[in-house]
Amino acid sequence: MGEIPETTQSARTEGERGVLFGIAAYALWGMFPLYFHALAPASAAEILANRVVWSMVICVAAWLVLGDASWIRPLIAVPRRLFLLVVAAIFLAINWGGYIYAVTIGNVVETSLGYFINPLVLVSMGVLILHERLRPMQWTAVGIGVVAVSVIAFDYGRPPWIALTLAFSFAIYGFIKKQVGANIGALASMTTETAVLAPIAAIALVWIEWSGRGTLSHDPPWHGLLLMASGIATTVPLICFAAAARRVPLTTMGLLQFLAPVLQLVIGVVVLGEHVPPVRWVGFSLVWVALTLLSIDSLKMARKRSRDRHARSAIGALS
């Protein structure tokens, strides 16, 4: 038996690290309901404002440690890119606010639905905005997804607004970030987005405290520390995600992303005791069928691209 080339072993090790980073990122995001639930009696607005302000503090501290501000001038030099990040910040705030609001009113299960249907929304946006052509299995998945949301809406007696808000806001946020491209790193991007939101969040915090509705300075010290820790809770998963995205294929990240809503669903039902009627479980099951089809289609395409690359490499080596 021949020895495995060192480069192959190194690539495999990097891939394994990437998977671990990805699991860490999505597991932390999946456990957010427990963290936000522990922040009671703080309101959703107070939690959101704290999250933005303390995330900005963490970002600034990180750049001070790194001692690198070289990313700022190129960003300002391209107004379109800066504008896109401002718009992304708005949709990020909508997503964060909707998620926190859902947790504070005891509707964690619907947040998991939002992130389950997010990939279906992204595929639909590709058709509507980028005029992409879907493959048959993708069309089938989207169709089943529409039926699933209809079933859940029938059970609720209304559209699942929280789930739809989370799914569409995060899809639009992701779409905008894709337009920005790889020209700006994850930390620089988050710093810019939180810098856009931080002044409004700071004013909101002052007003909440001044009006007597705040809990940052009125409750036991540990509560204030938990609120301040929202900056760390926000940045750590992002760093893990960025580390994973550099090391593993997009298809792997696509499969790992379902870990977060699965954990949210389990936490909502098992830990927080939310009731899910049978009809709603039918809707969730249809969503999972749609996601399975999308995943199978994605894996097939990834394998086809890999075979095509190897074939081109072989032809190039022979020529």
C-alpha positions in Angstrom: 0.0 0.0 0.0 1.4 3.4 -1.0 1.5 6.3 1.4 -1.2 9.0 1.2 0.4 12.2 -0.3 1.0 14.9 2.3 -1.0 17.4 0.3 -4.0 15.0 0.3 -3.7 14.5 4.1 -3.5 18.2 4.6 -6.6 18.9 2.5 -8.5 16.2 4.3 -7.5 17.6 7.7 -8.5 21.1 6.6 -11.8 19.7 5.4 -12.4 17.9 8.7 -11.7 21.2 10.6 -14.1 23.0 8.3 -16.9 20.5 9.1 -16.2 21.0 12.8 -16.3 24.8 12.5 -19.5 24.5 10.5 -21.1 22.2 13.1 -20.1 24.7 15.8 -21.5 27.7 14.0 -24.9 26.1 13.2 -25.1 24.5 16.7 -24.6 27.8 18.3 -27.2 29.5 16.1 -29.5 26.6 16.8 -29.2 27.1 20.6 -30.0 30.9 20.4 -33.6 30.3 21.7 -32.2 29.2 25.0 -30.0 32.3 25.3 -32.7 34.8 24.3 -35.2 33.0 26.6 -32.8 33.5 29.5 -32.8 37.3 28.8 -36.4 37.6 30.1 -37.9 40.0 31.1 -36.0 42.1 28.6 -38.2 43.0 25.6 -37.4 42.1 22.0 -36.5 45.7 21.2 -34.1 45.9 24.2 -32.4 42.6 23.3 -32.0 43.6 19.6 -30.6 47.0 20.5 -28.1 45.4 22.9 -27.1 42.8 20.3 -26.3 45.5 17.8 -24.4 47.7 20.2 -22.3 45.0 21.8 -21.6 43.3 18.4 -20.2 46.7 17.3 -18.1 46.9 20.4 -16.7 43.4 19.7 -16.0 44.2 16.1 -14.1 47.4 17.0 -12.1 45.5 19.6 -11.2 42.9 17.1 -9.9 45.4 14.6 -7.9 47.2 17.4 -6.3 43.9 18.2 -5.6 43.1 14.5 -4.4 46.7 14.0 -5.6 46.6 10.4 -8.0 49.2 8.9 -6.9 48.8 5.3 -10.3 47.4 4.4 -12.1 50.8 5.1 -10.7 52.9 2.2 -11.5 50.3 -0.6 -15.0 50.0 0.8 -15.7 53.7 0.8 -14.2 54.0 -2.7 -17.0 51.8 -4.1 -20.3 53.5 -3.2 -22.4 50.7 -4.7 -20.7 48.1 -2.4 -21.2 50.4 0.6 -24.9 51.0 -0.3 -25.5 47.2 -0.7 -24.1 46.6 2.8 -26.3 49.3 4.2 -29.4 47.6 2.7 -28.1 44.3 4.0 -27.9 45.8 7.4 -31.5 46.7 7.3 -32.6 43.2 6.4 -30.3 41.8 9.0 -32.0 43.9 11.6 -35.4 42.7 10.4 -34.2 39.1 10.7 -32.6 39.5 14.1 -35.7 41.5 15.4 -38.2 39.0 14.0 -36.2 36.0 15.5 -35.9 37.6 18.9 -39.5 38.7 19.0 -40.6 35.1 18.2 -38.5 33.7 21.0 -39.8 36.2 23.5 -43.5 35.4 22.7 -42.8 31.7 22.9 -42.9 30.9 19.2 -39.6 29.2 18.6 -41.1 26.4 16.5 -42.1 29.0 13.8 -38.6 30.4 13.7 -37.3 26.9 12.8 -39.9 26.7 10.0 -38.5 30.0 8.7 -35.0 28.7 8.4 -36.2 25.4 7.0 -38.0 27.2 4.1 -35.2 29.7 3.6 -33.4 27.5 1.0 -36.7 27.2 -1.0 -37.0 31.0 -0.9 -33.4 31.3 -2.2 -34.1 28.9 -5.1 -37.3 30.9 -5.9 -35.4 34.2 -5.9 -32.9 32.7 -8.3 -35.8 32.2 -10.8 -37.6 35.5 -10.2 -34.6 37.8 -10.0 -31.7 36.1 -11.8 -33.9 34.3 -14.3 -32.2 31.0 -13.5 -33.6 27.8 -14.9 -34.6 25.2 -12.3 -34.0 21.5 -12.8 -37.1 19.2 -12.4 -36.2 18.1 -8.9 -35.8 21.8 -7.8 -39.2 22.6 -9.3 -40.7 19.7 -7.4 -39.1 20.8 -4.2 -40.4 24.4 -4.6 -43.9 23.1 -5.4 -43.9 20.9 -2.3 -42.7 23.8 -0.2 -45.6 26.0 -1.4 -48.0 23.2 -0.4 -46.3 22.8 3.0 -46.6 26.6 3.8 -50.3 26.4 2.6 -51.0 23.5 5.0 -49.3 25.3 7.9 -51.2 28.5 7.1 -54.5 26.6 7.1 -53.6 25.2 10.5 -52.7 28.6 11.9 -55.7 30.3 10.3 -53.3 32.9 8.9 -50.0 32.9 7.0 -47.0 32.0 9.2 -45.8 35.6 9.2 -42.8 35.1 11.5 -41.5 32.2 9.5 -42.0 34.0 6.2 -40.4 37.2 7.6 -37.3 35.2 8.7 -37.1 33.2 5.5 -37.4 36.2 3.1 -35.3 38.7 5.2 -32.4 36.2 5.5 -32.7 35.2 1.8 -32.6 38.8 0.7 -29.7 39.4 3.1 -27.8 36.4 1.6 -28.6 37.5 -1.9 -27.2 41.0 -1.3 -24.1 39.6 0.4 -23.6 37.4 -2.7 -23.7 40.6 -4.9 -21.1 42.2 -2.7 -19.0 39.1 -3.4 -15.7 38.0 -1.8 -14.3 41.6 -1.9 -14.9 42.1 1.8 -14.3 39.7 4.6 -16.8 38.5 7.1 -15.5 40.6 10.0 -15.3 43.7 7.8 -18.8 43.1 6.5 -20.3 42.7 9.9 -18.4 45.7 11.2 -19.9 47.8 8.4 -23.4 46.4 9.0 -23.4 46.9 12.8 -21.9 50.4 12.3 -25.0 51.3 10.2 -27.3 50.0 12.9 -25.4 50.9 16.0 -26.4 54.7 16.3 -30.1 53.8 16.1 -29.6 50.9 18.5 -27.7 53.1 21.0 -30.5 55.8 20.9 -33.0 53.0 21.4 -31.1 51.7 24.4 -30.9 55.2 26.0 -34.7 55.7 25.4 -35.6 52.3 26.8 -33.6 52.9 29.9 -34.8 56.5 30.3 -38.4 55.5 30.0 -38.0 52.9 32.8 -38.7 49.9 30.5 -35.1 48.7 30.4 -33.6 45.8 32.3 -29.9 46.5 31.7 -29.4 48.5 34.9 -32.5 47.6 36.9 -32.1 43.8 37.3 -29.4 41.7 39.0 -25.9 42.3 37.5 -25.8 38.9 35.9 -28.7 39.9 33.7 -26.8 43.0 32.4 -23.8 40.8 31.7 -25.9 38.4 29.7 -27.3 41.2 27.6 -23.8 42.5 27.0 -22.6 39.0 26.1 -25.0 39.2 23.1 -22.0 40.7 21.1 -19.9 37.6 21.8 -22.8 35.3 21.1 -23.2 37.0 17.7 -19.6 37.2 16.6 -18.4 33.7 17.7 -20.7 31.7 15.4 -19.9 34.1 12.5 -16.2 33.5 12.9 -16.8 29.7 13.0 -19.0 30.0 9.9 -16.3 32.0 8.0 -13.7 29.4 9.0 -15.9 26.6 7.7 -16.8 28.3 4.5 -13.1 28.6 3.5 -12.5 24.9 4.1 -15.5 22.9 2.9 -17.6 22.8 -0.3 -20.8 24.8 -0.6 -22.8 21.6 -0.8 -21.5 20.5 2.6 -22.4 23.9 4.1 -25.8 23.6 2.6 -26.4 20.3 4.4 -24.9 21.6 7.7 -27.3 24.6 7.7 -30.2 22.4 8.6 -28.7 21.7 12.0 -29.7 25.1 13.3 -33.5 24.8 12.6 -33.5 21.2 13.8 -32.1 22.3 17.1 -34.5 25.2 17.3 -37.4 22.8 16.7 -36.2 20.4 19.3 -35.7 23.2 21.9 -39.1 24.7 21.1 -41.0 21.4 21.5 -38.9 19.5 24.1 -37.3 22.2 26.3 -39.7 25.1 26.1 -42.8 22.9 25.8 -44.4 24.5 22.7 -47.4 22.6 21.3 -47.4 21.6 17.7 -50.8 20.3 16.3 -50.8 17.2 14.0 -51.7 19.3 10.9 -48.6 21.5 11.5 -46.4 18.4 11.7 -47.8 17.4 8.3 -46.6 20.8 7.0 -43.2 20.4 8.5 -42.9 16.9 7.0 -43.6 18.3 3.6 -40.9 20.9 4.1 -38.4 18.2 5.0 -39.4 16.2 1.9 -38.7 19.4 -0.2 -35.4 20.0 1.5 -34.4 16.3 0.9 -35.1 16.7 -2.8 -33.0 19.9 -2.9 -30.2 18.2 -1.1 -30.2 15.2 -3.4 -30.2 17.5 -6.4 -27.4 19.6 -5.0 -25.2 16.5 -4.3 -25.9 15.2 -7.8 -24.8 18.4 -9.4 -21.7 18.7 -7.2 -20.7 15.2 -8.2 -21.3 16.0 -11.9 -19.1 19.1 -11.7 -16.4 17.1 -9.9 -16.4 14.5 -12.7 -16.3 17.2 -15.3 -13.3 18.9 -13.6 -11.5 15.6 -13.4 -12.3 14.8 -17.1 -11.0 18.2 -18.2 -7.8 17.7 -16.1 -7.3 14.3 -17.7 -7.7 15.7 -21.2 -5.3 18.6 -20.3 -2.7 16.2 -19.0 -2.9 14.1 -22.2 -2.7 17.1 -24.6 
